[in-house]
Amino acid sequence: MEQKKYWQSFGELNNSEAYQQSSKDEFQEELNIPFEDSKGLFKGVTPRRDFLKYLGFSTAAAAVAASCEIPVKKAIPFANKPEDIVPGVANYYATTYVQDGDVVSVLAKVRDGRPIKLEGNEMSPLTGGGTSARVQASVLELYDTARLRFPTIDGKEATFNDIDKAIGSDLAGLGGAPVVLLTSTVTSPTTKEAIAQFLAKYPGSRHVVYDAVSATGILLANEATYGKRAIPNYRFDNAKVIVSLGADFLGTWLGGSNEYSLQYVKGRKLTDKKLDMNKHYQFESMMSLTGSNSDERFLHRPSEANAVTLALLSAVNGQGANGITDAKLKAGIEKAARDLLANKGAALVVSGSNDVNVQIVVNAINEVLQSGGKTIDWSSTVNYRQGVDSDFAKLVDDLNAGTVGGLLIYGANPAYTWYDTKKFISGLQKVRVKVSFNPKADETTQLVKYVIPDHHFLESWGDAEPKSGYISLMQPTISPLFKTRQWQDSLLKWAGATADYLGFVKQYWIGKLGSESAWDKALQDGVVNPATEPAATAATFNAAGVAAASAALGSAVRKGKYELVIYEKTGIGVNGAANPWLQELPDPVTRATWDNYAVISPALAKSLLGIDLARNGDSDSYEVHPDKPVIKITANGKEITLPAVIIPGTQPDTIAIAIGYGRTEKMGKAVVGSGKDAFPFTSYNGASVVNTVTDVTVAEVKGETYRIAMTQTHGVYATPQGVRTEVIKEMPLSEYQKHPSVILEEREEELKPFGGVADFEKKGTIYTYHDKPGIHWGMSIDMNSCFGCGACVVACHAENNVPVVGKAEVARFHDMHWLRIDRYYSGDMENPNVVFQPMMCQHCDNAPCENVCPVDATPHSSEGMNMMAYNRCVGTRYCANNCPYKVRRFNWADFMGADSFPNNQDELSDVVLMMNDELTRMVLNPDVTVRSRGVMEKCSFCVQRTQEGKLTAKKEGRPLKSGENNEWDVKTACQQACSTNAIVFGNINDTKSAVSVTRAENHYRLYRTLEEIHTLPNVTYLAKVRNQDEMEEKAEKGAKAETKKEA
Amino acid sequence: MHLKYESQLREPLVSGNKDYHQVSEDICRPIEVKPTKLWYVGFFIAITFLCFGVYCVYREVTYGIGQWNLNKTIGWGWDITNFVWWVGIGHAGTLISAILLLFRQGWRTGVNRAAEAMTIFAVMCAGQFPVFHMGRVWMAFFVLPYPNTRGPLWPNFNSPLLWDVFAISTYLTVSLLFWYSGLLPDFATVRDRAKTKLRKMLYGVAAFGWTGSTKHWQRHESLSLVLAGLSTPLVLSVHTIVSFDFATSVIPGWHTTIFPPYFVAGAVFSGFAMVQTLMLMLRKVFLLEDYITMGHIEAMNKVIVLTGSIVGVAYLTELFMGWYSQNKFEGYTFWYSRANLFSPYGWSYWGMMACNVISPQIFWFRKLRRNIYVTFFMSIIVNIGMWFERFVIIVTSLYRDYLPSSWSPYYSPTIWEMGFYLGTFGLFFTCFFLFAKYFPVIAIAEIKAVLKTSGENFKETVGKEEEMQPETFAHEYAHAH
């Protein structure tokens, strides 16, 4: 056969060189290694194989070279180390928080010359180391950008010399016209001396004490019945039955003293063996913090307050609750009276009314109950509130009459707080010499010629006597930041004294204490207490005024369809609105921030706004939108439009508005756009300021809404599957006494398939069990002790550099609180029970957040802490989604100015920028990283404190102490701040630690939130027990009312 | 002899009596002529959306996630909803190219190229969300496991989000390879038809020197099979892993073992709907009615009604379990937060039910299955419904979970949050317009392969010969000589 050549292409036919090459290459198998021939990278045979490699490298190199530019901030060390400053080690100085008459002994934590945090002074028997939210927040006011920075004459800066000369000559030129020194309550003995010296220099002059929210009623009633214009030492701890007639003694009554909450809770602590607690009745018109903690609470209209007081008197006199028509209320009064009478000598009735007659009747009731010398102790008096409204009213008249030549103002701000500011201002204008010592350009200071701003208390020397015989000393913790001067120095100077105030204080106390070393010790301790606690004494009761007072109260009160209560908020009070920490602290009951609003009842919401919270759809649509309907309230010829916030437990025809808002913009960025002024709705009845209006009209402003930034919404929390009790556990005292172990048994029952309570940790999982040797941190929170004040929340802000985000961001649910106090309602919507639950990272031993983080930014420590590595976090927020407790907080924006992007704070509100001011940032705790935008953060169990405590123990070569014999190496910030010791923290592997002891003593009440999902939280709660015979809803049998648990 | 059985009932896969040349002509035409005005308008709109999206992302990266309305309770909202939605859409491509290839479904050839392109673009869009939803996107490389100087510090291999990283990147890589290897012969066709030097060079590079040699074809076929084999488990795994993001968590409404199959069915469902949307437009604009026939549309509608019913069963199973488990939290989530029309997000649940379960049932009717307008409308409805599904899963589970104190107020997105989503549409359509203009939108080579068995022209000539009895054949051709 002929060998034919078959060809497919011309190349093949001609067998060209190109064809040969291509046919050879078609099946080429060997690889070419580029570096083999050492010709360099790109000269290699196949550099394309490495293309991606080079591309990757060069992109990465370019990216590294082009980015990562972080501004350099220089830290300059001391050339010579100051004697008492060790960098990185805090010094603590005992000093005293003083504001508007409130006094709390504190320790100021000073780091590198800057006070950064206040802790309660545990040597003070009054507070036992507790603080309040306002105390915790006051350190921020030291660094407030709105503080006045120098003395001014007519708004122009002046030197102290000039201003002293000008005032001196002005005062001298008054020609005998009296000078009036107007202050808020002064408790300082040395200041009183200084005032006396000053007044002596200007004959005819006088000192007027004016409290924005005064205790006139109590002071005058005590004068009438006991002959003493003073407030006795109430002893809530000696009371088995407490009846409060609208007194918010856990919140704001008499300045919101920590003493009362400490005493009150003493009577409410339970253990497995101690099954008895005090009983607290509250009669009020709106849900106050105290009312929300009461065992039994009864509602009345504000205008009925007098009648309720009288009815209680007649009831304790055995005549029944006369004059009360409402059956529920009447039964309540009679029940309270029965309980009071059954506990004579261990009963206490207090009233929040500022009406002298009411307080006289209250004194009469207490007299019947033999409270004197038991629950009302006259051996010492309480000095927080000394102002009497009529004194100030007279001053205003004098001012208008032109008979006052000079007015020196310290701590008072009547141009804002007086019910008739116009009259005060017109009178003020007739005064020739006007001086203000107020630290900020408040409403009154703006109207004054001479302004000599006072030091902040952390820059001041001084003392205070909150309760007679109990002294608290004040010493500066930083040299004055601005050209300010202590007002006492001014007084002494103008009085012609040679010594300055420091010398004056020192001399005074060396004289009292006997020696300089005693003074040094007192200063170091911060407090001087009586050697032995004085025995409680009673005062003689003069019943002469009671009949007249009763008659006056019995006369008819004009009563409209709706009534108004003006109240003081727990956090804000009168003067807190300029403090971002306090503004951002949610109100304990309403959970709203940054504003005041009209609190209305669900019933009023239904009739006025057509919102029926009992209907699910309605309640959802009202609750899930922060824009609330606006109502117009007209009273006393004045009107105000405010958003309506529906709060269960408000009397149906009552509207409540908080004071403290609507401030002048000069108070600082925090007050801008924050609420409206409610002081104009107060009135003066000739003896005292009245905070209720009994005839108001209310109308909805159609089509208008106002955004309220709330950190918690309401919603019904029940399913067809039954009552949800895994978050909150609560029971009536009667049940606890009958069957204390019921909660433990329920837990046992529920966990039985998984090994029961004891073995749940091991048997509730398919994974192997790990030992937890060494230290294991844990916390116990007693819900019977927590009353929801929020001191811990602010303490956490201060300790952990938690950012303030401002109203707009809170409204978007972007608040950053590491620790929050959840509020839950149970029972009916008209008058529910309230439970507070502090909620922070539960530091679960089987934490759902930990395993979902793609970059391992939140691992578990060997000491049981759930930790955050901020610089590892990329911000996927998966951990927050997967946290059943929703305690993780994400940095939605550059709240702290911590990252290197320029201009990225443009869109944040002014108040956030204020917190980023160079001055404000001095308050930051250098031990805690300031988190940048885009990272997650949460409660760390104050890891910086536990580390410090461990080091202390290690240096001293001993095991860590967490509460054994009340010795502490570590307390978390929230625990330290708590005025009632509701929070106990420590090493749970140490059986003697306080937390272990607490858990062991409260075996029955102990529970873990959401225990059944096997997160194994290291935070345990002790169930709430309410001193009720039988929960009313229990009577209705289970499901219905109890499923109405609301959040 | 007739080697393949051809159903008498089945329609031809390619209509219009095409021969090989016509196929090349038809499919290469859009590449070789100037684009129409419609193309320019569409492209411009897509680019505009893309630019807006880039601006939205720029704002988010500069100012922080606070640009979005997510909050302390709802950590994921539109971002992850869109991510899951886009990933789901990306599923049809692989299903069509891989599983249908393995099952020898001839009809896939008409749509596989565009469907695969859609997959790749959809996965690209999906990838934007997990990256840019990070608070510190510049640290996103932390999720990559590579030896580093930080210890070395490795990512957390327990985290479903990390599994996502691997799943999505693997999926993208394999899909891209599959798509590109299929494109090689077609690029070569375009190259060979090229009339300018530049075009020749560019398509020549893109064709990787394809000459059409037998060896090339042999390798190409093996590679296709290997990649199809690799992709097949991916079709199941990718959305399974995406569903793990939710299923492995503790949140009621997420913590559900039904999620993996339910997510895969949902993904196929939405993917086919998206393929329908795109194909219907493509065949109209580029006059490809002969290649993407009513038969294709009907086949895909059948898949839609099947998978739609599967997700429907899944929804009902969830509701049933919500009641049957007697778990209070699940009961609350499924019956109150979702199925209760009067709860704040009740509308989204019922929107989902209406779009995904109820409306696709119309495809039980042949007439409606074969109606282009109904199909187009339904494809949009299904995609809306599937978006709702993801929204329902993510938001209604989170906003009211365990602790009532943290129940969130109403979440609605900001303009920047929506803009990011619109921007990914811009990205998707920009890519798709470029693809339609510069790439053969139908697999020329594969169409030619099916012409043999189902092309009318083929049957008339060659096919007839094959069917002849030997005697007839001999007789016929005897005359030819």
Chai-1 contact restraints between the chains, C-beta under 6 A:
chainA,res_idxA,chainB,res_idxB,connection_type,confidence,min_distance_angstrom,max_distance_angstrom,comment,restraint_id
A,G617,B,F342,contact,1.0,0.0,6.0,A-B,restraint_1
A,D620,B,P344,contact,1.0,0.0,6.0,A-B,restraint_2
A,V624,B,P344,contact,1.0,0.0,6.0,A-B,restraint_3
A,V624,B,P409,contact,1.0,0.0,6.0,A-B,restraint_4
A,V624,B,Y410,contact,1.0,0.0,6.0,A-B,restraint_5
A,H625,B,Y410,contact,1.0,0.0,6.0,A-B,restraint_6
A,P626,B,P409,contact,1.0,0.0,6.0,A-B,restraint_7
A,Q712,B,S405,contact,1.0,0.0,6.0,A-B,restraint_8
A,T713,B,W407,contact,1.0,0.0,6.0,A-B,restraint_9
A,T713,B,P409,contact,1.0,0.0,6.0,A-B,restraint_10
A,G715,B,P404,contact,1.0,0.0,6.0,A-B,restraint_11
A,G715,B,W407,contact,1.0,0.0,6.0,A-B,restraint_12
A,Y717,B,P404,contact,1.0,0.0,6.0,A-B,restraint_13
A,T719,B,K328,contact,1.0,0.0,6.0,A-B,restraint_14
A,T719,B,G331,contact,1.0,0.0,6.0,A-B,restraint_15
A,T719,B,Y332,contact,1.0,0.0,6.0,A-B,restraint_16
A,Q721,B,Q326,contact,1.0,0.0,6.0,A-B,restraint_17
A,Q721,B,K328,contact,1.0,0.0,6.0,A-B,restraint_18
A,Q721,B,G331,contact,1.0,0.0,6.0,A-B,restraint_19
A,R724,B,K328,contact,1.0,0.0,6.0,A-B,restraint_20
A,R812,B,N71,contact,1.0,0.0,6.0,A-B,restraint_21
A,F813,B,N71,contact,1.0,0.0,6.0,A-B,restraint_22
A,F813,B,K72,contact,1.0,0.0,6.0,A-B,restraint_23
A,F813,B,S408,contact,1.0,0.0,6.0,A-B,restraint_24
A,H814,B,N71,contact,1.0,0.0,6.0,A-B,restraint_25
A,D822,B,S405,contact,1.0,0.0,6.0,A-B,restraint_26
A,P848,B,V250,contact,1.0,0.0,6.0,A-B,restraint_27
A,N851,B,N158,contact,1.0,0.0,6.0,A-B,restraint_28
A,V852,B,S159,contact,1.0,0.0,6.0,A-B,restraint_29
A,C853,B,N156,contact,1.0,0.0,6.0,A-B,restraint_30
A,C853,B,S159,contact,1.0,0.0,6.0,A-B,restraint_31
A,P854,B,V143,contact,1.0,0.0,6.0,A-B,restraint_32
A,P854,B,P155,contact,1.0,0.0,6.0,A-B,restraint_33
A,P854,B,N156,contact,1.0,0.0,6.0,A-B,restraint_34
A,P854,B,S159,contact,1.0,0.0,6.0,A-B,restraint_35
A,P854,B,L161,contact,1.0,0.0,6.0,A-B,restraint_36
A,P854,B,L162,contact,1.0,0.0,6.0,A-B,restraint_37
A,V855,B,F142,contact,1.0,0.0,6.0,A-B,restraint_38
A,V855,B,V143,contact,1.0,0.0,6.0,A-B,restraint_39
A,V855,B,P155,contact,1.0,0.0,6.0,A-B,restraint_40
A,D856,B,N156,contact,1.0,0.0,6.0,A-B,restraint_41
A,V874,B,M134,contact,1.0,0.0,6.0,A-B,restraint_42
A,V874,B,R136,contact,1.0,0.0,6.0,A-B,restraint_43
A,V874,B,M139,contact,1.0,0.0,6.0,A-B,restraint_44
A,V874,B,F142,contact,1.0,0.0,6.0,A-B,restraint_45
A,G875,B,M134,contact,1.0,0.0,6.0,A-B,restraint_46
A,G875,B,G135,contact,1.0,0.0,6.0,A-B,restraint_47
A,G875,B,R136,contact,1.0,0.0,6.0,A-B,restraint_48
A,T876,B,M134,contact,1.0,0.0,6.0,A-B,restraint_49
A,T876,B,L161,contact,1.0,0.0,6.0,A-B,restraint_50
A,R877,B,G75,contact,1.0,0.0,6.0,A-B,restraint_51
A,Y878,B,L161,contact,1.0,0.0,6.0,A-B,restraint_52
A,A880,B,G75,contact,1.0,0.0,6.0,A-B,restraint_53
A,N881,B,G75,contact,1.0,0.0,6.0,A-B,restraint_54
A,N881,B,W76,contact,1.0,0.0,6.0,A-B,restraint_55
A,N881,B,L398,contact,1.0,0.0,6.0,A-B,restraint_56
A,N882,B,S249,contact,1.0,0.0,6.0,A-B,restraint_57
A,P884,B,V250,contact,1.0,0.0,6.0,A-B,restraint_58
A,P884,B,Y402,contact,1.0,0.0,6.0,A-B,restraint_59
A,Y885,B,L403,contact,1.0,0.0,6.0,A-B,restraint_60
A,K886,B,T73,contact,1.0,0.0,6.0,A-B,restraint_61
A,K886,B,L403,contact,1.0,0.0,6.0,A-B,restraint_62
A,K886,B,S406,contact,1.0,0.0,6.0,A-B,restraint_63
A,W892,B,G64,contact,1.0,0.0,6.0,A-B,restraint_64
A,W892,B,I65,contact,1.0,0.0,6.0,A-B,restraint_65
A,W892,B,G66,contact,1.0,0.0,6.0,A-B,restraint_66
A,A893,B,G64,contact,1.0,0.0,6.0,A-B,restraint_67
A,A893,B,G66,contact,1.0,0.0,6.0,A-B,restraint_68
A,F901,B,T62,contact,1.0,0.0,6.0,A-B,restraint_69
A,N904,B,T62,contact,1.0,0.0,6.0,A-B,restraint_70
A,N904,B,Y63,contact,1.0,0.0,6.0,A-B,restraint_71
A,E907,B,Y63,contact,1.0,0.0,6.0,A-B,restraint_72
A,R933,B,G64,contact,1.0,0.0,6.0,A-B,restraint_73
A,G934,B,G135,contact,1.0,0.0,6.0,A-B,restraint_74
A,G934,B,R136,contact,1.0,0.0,6.0,A-B,restraint_75
A,V935,B,G135,contact,1.0,0.0,6.0,A-B,restraint_76
A,L1010,B,Y402,contact,1.0,0.0,6.0,A-B,restraint_77
A,I1013,B,V250,contact,1.0,0.0,6.0,A-B,restraint_78
A,A1047,B,P404,contact,1.0,0.0,6.0,A-B,restraint_79
A,A1047,B,S405,contact,1.0,0.0,6.0,A-B,restraint_80
